[in-house]
């Protein structure tokens, strides 16, 4: 591993990590674990199929930005006036609900980790969520993409490291199984089962409109680093992030 290789990856690494970090949320921490509780490893094929089916859509965001030097939103404008408005309506129609859901889930984890509600003797998860949103807003407002790019790498490093450690510990000393506890059989033909299956596939690893975000991050990384990567470098970096999210 020479210095030139390290310097190259330091210049291009970022958008793929941002993509992976954006994907790892409710879909991975809630829906996937719920799928395991409902069906064990029986729904692994659903996760694999969703990741495989959506890969071309996400990859195209990075590819388009690298080749054209423009974001997908700018590309939509070349299709006429209707396409950007459709994307805007789709974003407005989903962003409030998605942001609220992800915010509350993150706040719940953070509240449990720091013990805020336990220390105060009352439920303070909504207040933690507000504080979290304020902190994120300040970080983005003050540091813009450059700060987000650096901070997300630290978060991703600890997330991946802690996950690897947890897996090693679980494999080394697995919990004793209780034979009297048998999870119910998952039936996707029922309305509840089908709704869960659709939600699992729809948000795994994320919604396809995230490809536009990825195209913007690709352009911002090239601008802030002063290095415009080749198409191959861009796709290699994206594939790294996609592999982490999958």
C-alpha positions as CSV (number, residue, x, y, z in Angstrom):
1,X,0.0,0.0,0.0
2,X,1.9,3.1,-1.2
3,X,1.4,6.7,-0.4
4,X,0.0,7.6,-3.8
5,X,-2.8,5.0,-3.4
6,X,-3.7,6.4,0.0
7,X,-3.7,10.0,-1.3
8,X,-5.9,9.0,-4.1
9,X,-8.5,7.5,-1.9
10,X,-8.3,10.4,0.5
11,X,-9.3,12.7,-2.4
12,X,-12.2,10.7,-3.7
13,X,-13.6,9.0,-0.5
14,X,-16.7,10.6,0.7
15,X,-19.9,10.4,-1.4
16,X,-20.1,6.6,-1.1
17,X,-19.7,6.8,2.7
18,X,-22.4,9.5,2.9
19,X,-24.6,7.2,0.8
20,X,-24.0,4.3,3.1
21,X,-24.5,6.3,6.3
22,X,-27.8,7.7,4.9
23,X,-29.0,4.2,4.1
24,X,-28.2,2.7,7.5
25,X,-31.2,3.9,9.4
26,X,-34.7,2.5,10.0
27,X,-34.3,0.0,7.2
28,X,-31.2,-1.6,8.7
29,X,-31.7,-1.0,12.4
30,X,-35.5,-1.6,12.6
31,X,-36.9,-3.3,9.5
32,X,-34.0,-5.8,9.1
33,X,-34.0,-6.8,12.8
34,X,-37.8,-7.2,12.7
35,X,-37.5,-9.4,9.7
36,X,-35.0,-11.6,11.6
37,X,-37.4,-11.8,14.5
38,X,-40.3,-12.7,12.3
39,X,-38.6,-15.2,9.9
40,X,-35.1,-15.8,11.0
41,X,-32.9,-15.9,7.9
42,X,-36.0,-16.6,5.8
43,X,-36.2,-13.1,4.4
44,X,-32.5,-12.7,3.5
45,X,-33.4,-13.2,-0.1
46,X,-35.7,-10.2,0.1
47,X,-32.8,-8.0,1.3
48,X,-30.5,-9.3,-1.3
49,X,-33.0,-8.9,-4.1
50,X,-33.8,-5.3,-3.1
51,X,-30.2,-4.3,-3.0
52,X,-29.5,-5.9,-6.4
53,X,-32.6,-4.5,-8.0
54,X,-31.9,-0.9,-6.9
55,X,-28.1,-0.9,-7.5
56,X,-28.4,0.4,-11.1
57,X,-30.6,3.4,-10.0
58,X,-28.2,4.4,-7.3
59,X,-25.1,3.8,-9.4
60,X,-26.4,6.0,-12.2
61,X,-26.4,9.0,-9.9
62,X,-22.6,8.8,-9.4
63,X,-22.1,7.8,-13.1
64,X,-24.1,10.8,-14.4
65,X,-22.4,13.3,-12.1
66,X,-18.9,12.0,-13.1
67,X,-19.6,11.9,-16.9
68,X,-21.7,15.0,-17.2
69,X,-20.4,17.2,-14.4
70,X,-24.0,17.9,-13.4
71,X,-26.5,16.6,-10.8
72,X,-29.4,14.4,-11.7
73,X,-31.7,17.3,-10.8
74,X,-30.1,19.3,-13.6
75,X,-30.4,16.3,-15.8
76,X,-34.2,16.1,-15.1
77,X,-34.5,19.7,-16.5
78,X,-33.4,18.4,-19.9
79,X,-36.4,16.2,-19.9
80,X,-38.7,19.2,-19.8
81,X,-40.5,21.3,-17.1
82,X,-42.6,18.4,-15.8
83,X,-39.8,16.1,-14.5
84,X,-38.3,18.6,-11.9
85,X,-41.7,19.3,-10.6
86,X,-42.5,15.6,-10.2
87,X,-39.3,15.1,-8.3
88,X,-40.1,18.2,-6.1
89,X,-43.6,16.9,-5.3
90,X,-42.1,13.4,-4.5
91,X,-39.5,14.9,-2.2
92,X,-41.9,17.2,-0.4
93,X,-44.4,14.4,0.0
94,X,-42.0,12.1,1.6
95,X,-39.2,14.1,3.3
96,X,-41.3,15.3,6.3
97,X,-42.4,11.8,7.2
98,X,-39.1,10.2,6.5
99,X,-37.1,12.8,8.4
100,X,-39.5,12.6,11.4
101,X,-39.3,8.8,11.5
102,X,-35.5,8.7,11.1
103,X,-35.1,11.5,13.7
104,X,-37.2,9.7,16.3
105,X,-35.5,6.4,15.8
106,X,-32.1,8.0,16.0
107,X,-33.2,10.0,19.1
108,X,-34.4,6.8,20.7
109,X,-31.1,5.1,20.3
110,X,-29.2,8.2,21.5
111,X,-31.6,8.6,24.5
112,X,-31.0,5.0,25.4
113,X,-27.3,5.2,24.9
114,X,-26.8,8.4,27.0
115,X,-29.6,7.6,29.5
116,X,-31.2,11.0,29.3
117,X,-34.8,9.9,30.1
118,X,-33.6,7.6,32.8
119,X,-31.5,10.3,34.4
120,X,-34.4,12.8,34.3
121,X,-37.0,10.3,35.4
122,X,-39.3,11.0,32.4
123,X,-39.5,10.4,28.7
124,X,-37.5,13.0,26.9
125,X,-37.0,11.3,23.5
126,X,-38.9,14.1,21.6
127,X,-36.6,16.7,23.2
128,X,-33.5,14.7,22.3
129,X,-34.8,14.6,18.7
130,X,-35.2,18.4,18.6
131,X,-31.7,18.8,20.0
132,X,-30.4,16.3,17.4
133,X,-32.0,18.3,14.6
134,X,-30.6,21.6,15.9
135,X,-27.1,20.1,16.1
136,X,-27.3,18.8,12.6
137,X,-28.6,22.1,11.3
138,X,-25.8,24.0,13.0
139,X,-23.1,21.6,11.6
140,X,-24.5,21.9,8.0
141,X,-25.0,25.6,8.2
142,X,-21.5,26.4,9.6
143,X,-19.4,23.8,7.9
144,X,-21.4,22.9,4.8
145,X,-20.4,19.8,2.8
146,X,-16.7,19.8,3.9
147,X,-17.6,19.4,7.5
148,X,-20.3,16.8,6.8
149,X,-17.8,14.9,4.7
150,X,-15.2,14.7,7.4
151,X,-17.7,14.0,10.3
152,X,-19.5,11.2,8.5
153,X,-16.2,9.3,8.0
154,X,-15.7,9.3,11.8
155,X,-19.3,8.2,12.4
156,X,-19.0,5.5,9.7
157,X,-15.7,4.2,11.2
158,X,-17.1,3.8,14.6
159,X,-20.3,2.2,13.2
160,X,-18.5,-0.4,11.2
161,X,-16.0,-1.1,13.9
162,X,-18.6,-1.5,16.6
163,X,-20.6,-3.8,14.2
164,X,-17.6,-6.0,13.6
165,X,-16.8,-6.2,17.3
166,X,-20.5,-7.1,18.1
167,X,-20.5,-9.8,15.5
168,X,-17.3,-11.3,16.8
169,X,-18.5,-11.3,20.3
170,X,-21.9,-12.8,19.3
171,X,-20.2,-15.6,17.4
172,X,-17.7,-16.2,20.2
173,X,-20.3,-16.5,22.9
174,X,-23.8,-16.9,21.4
175,X,-26.8,-16.6,23.8
176,X,-28.4,-19.8,24.9
177,X,-31.5,-20.5,22.9
178,X,-34.8,-21.1,24.6
179,X,-36.5,-24.1,22.9
180,X,-39.9,-23.2,24.3
181,X,-39.9,-19.9,22.4
182,X,-40.8,-20.4,18.8
183,X,-41.2,-17.4,16.6
184,X,-44.4,-17.4,14.6
185,X,-44.2,-18.4,10.9
186,X,-44.0,-15.4,8.6
187,X,-46.9,-15.3,6.1
188,X,-46.4,-12.7,3.4
189,X,-49.9,-13.5,1.9
190,X,-51.6,-11.8,4.8
191,X,-52.2,-8.0,4.6
192,X,-49.9,-7.4,7.5
193,X,-47.2,-9.7,6.1
194,X,-47.4,-8.2,2.6
195,X,-47.3,-4.6,4.0
196,X,-44.1,-5.4,5.9
197,X,-42.5,-7.1,2.9
198,X,-43.2,-4.0,0.8
199,X,-41.8,-1.7,3.4
200,X,-38.7,-3.9,3.8
201,X,-38.0,-3.9,0.1
202,X,-39.0,-0.3,-0.4
203,X,-36.5,1.1,2.1
204,X,-33.7,-1.4,1.6
205,X,-31.1,0.0,1.4
206,X,-33.1,3.2,0.8
207,X,-35.6,4.9,-1.6
208,X,-34.3,5.2,-5.2
209,X,-34.6,9.0,-5.1
210,X,-31.5,9.0,-3.0
211,X,-29.6,8.7,-6.3
212,X,-30.1,12.5,-6.8
213,X,-28.4,13.2,-3.5
214,X,-25.5,11.0,-4.4
215,X,-25.0,12.9,-7.6
216,X,-24.9,16.2,-5.7
217,X,-22.4,14.7,-3.1
218,X,-20.2,13.5,-6.0
219,X,-20.0,17.0,-7.4
220,X,-19.5,18.7,-4.1
221,X,-16.6,16.3,-3.2
222,X,-14.9,17.1,-6.5
223,X,-15.3,20.8,-5.8
224,X,-14.1,20.8,-2.2
225,X,-11.2,18.5,-2.9
226,X,-10.0,20.2,-6.0
227,X,-9.8,16.8,-7.7
228,X,-12.2,15.5,-10.3
229,X,-12.0,11.7,-10.2
230,X,-12.3,9.5,-13.3
231,X,-15.5,7.5,-13.9
232,X,-13.7,4.4,-12.7
233,X,-12.6,6.1,-9.4
234,X,-16.1,7.5,-8.9
235,X,-17.7,4.1,-9.3
236,X,-15.1,2.3,-7.2
237,X,-15.8,4.7,-4.4
238,X,-19.5,4.3,-4.8
239,X,-19.3,0.5,-4.8
240,X,-17.4,0.6,-1.6
241,X,-20.2,2.6,0.1
242,X,-22.9,0.5,-1.5
243,X,-21.1,-2.6,-0.2
244,X,-21.0,-1.2,3.3
245,X,-24.7,-0.3,3.2
246,X,-25.7,-3.7,1.9
